[in-house]
Amino acid sequence: MSAPGQPAARRFWIYPAVLAGVWLAWVVAMAMADAWGLFLTRWPMALTMVFGSFVAGSTPAGGGAVAYPVFTKLLSIPTKDAALFGLMIQAVGMNMAAIFILTRGIRVNFRVIRWTLLGAIPGVMLGLAFIELPRNVPKLAFSSLLLVFAITLYRSHWKRRHRPEAEVVAWTRRDAIRFVVVGVVGGLVASQLGAGADMLCFVLMTLGYGLDERVAVPTSVVTMGVISLVAFMFRLLLPEPIGVVWEYWAVAAPVVAVGAPFGAWVASKAKGGAILVFVFCLVTVEVVTTAILVPVDGPRALMLIGVLVVSVVWFRRLRALRSRHLSDGA
């Protein structure tokens, strides 16, 4: 018979074992390809993901929230390559964070994960296969998404009116449909921006259902990890070559395998306010630089107005949904 605590102790070693396997496979692949010279020219990508992987593991913003603006604005990398890199690198970082979360007993909502993935997986595949946004639209869309996300964080943390919930109360088929729909939309967004499904899922969990951020954040991390991995595998099946993004990924992959789980560990220990202040600073820099650097013509201005209107309407509906769940759970 196993002594008390032995199963937990065995789970503890799963992440270090997987990490050792990832690093070993990476070293062997780099040596066989004689690719060590990539660090001479691609080191900015690895440095970016030191910070990006921490964000991926500690917040529902995903590693793409750092990689996408740095790649497109500072490094002048095409938006399509930046979005693809976001999905590819999160397939490593956020799944390593997910392994850490699940083996350390950090609580997640598996029902939310399951129904969100049911919509997000076909959504991200459809987006990768059939959608390509016009020039500059992805940058504006990404900044708009982050701004909506920051407002959600503010409302869910500092302006909450009710005690946060540990679980979705009175779950019904309609609740499942809501997460499927958000998953579809989030998957389409992630296919173009490299992130988004995790943010939208977090918005629904916290504003619509009042879930505690300590549950919502790791839930969104695990969800985006699965979405990114599926997107990466599906992208390999498409005829268009991945090209130079492989080089970006090769130098950053070992970094995120450590950085994202470290972010998840910090988030599990730190007070929520400290992490949120960091996210607000990140969003502020992203939105301000987009406003300065990206020209906005008539059609793009209409798109921004449309995003604002949709966000306001959605927030109002989420508040109503939260009120109904409070009354149902009373």
Beta strands, then each sheet from edge to edge (+ up, - down):
end
